[in-house]
Amino acid sequence: MPVTPSVLVLFIAGVIGFIGIVRMSEPGFIFLLDHANLLFHEAGHPITGIFSQRLEPYGGTVGQLFFPGLLMVSFWRKGRPLALAVAMIWFSENLLNISRYMADARKLDLPLVGGGDHDWNTIFARWNILQFDDRIAAGIKATGWVGIAAALVWVLWRAWCDRRARG
Ligand SMILES: [Zn+2]
């Protein structure tokens, strides 16, 4: 599907609205979207646990990035630039969600589903980098925003290409 000017305007309006929702729910939880992320996160732990007990703490993060990542690859291969951008934004929003969890590694304030272990407390303690939790979280958060910006630039660029192709 070509990125026509009207599609572009709709997309940009959608992204601005989405950023508004993300900013408004800062530093909390985005309704529905983060529920879906949490579902994939929670599925990721036991699935990873089947293969390795040691990797199980990473499984949640891998799980919540897996589906948007898979969609990105699929839309890229199908040549669907807009859908790819939406999947990119979902992936990036997951990074914002993950950074929130990372930043909590020492504070341990976030309510945990099932009352189990705190993934990032476990992982950072294992690597002996617990004191850097806020800095690592800030880096992941910045990466998430760069990803959202990149999706926007990608769609703008595609719109420009399609405009040139139409002449
Ligand atoms: Zn987890």
Residues whose N, C-alpha, C, O or C-beta is under 5 A from the ligand:
A	BS01	ZN	G60 D119
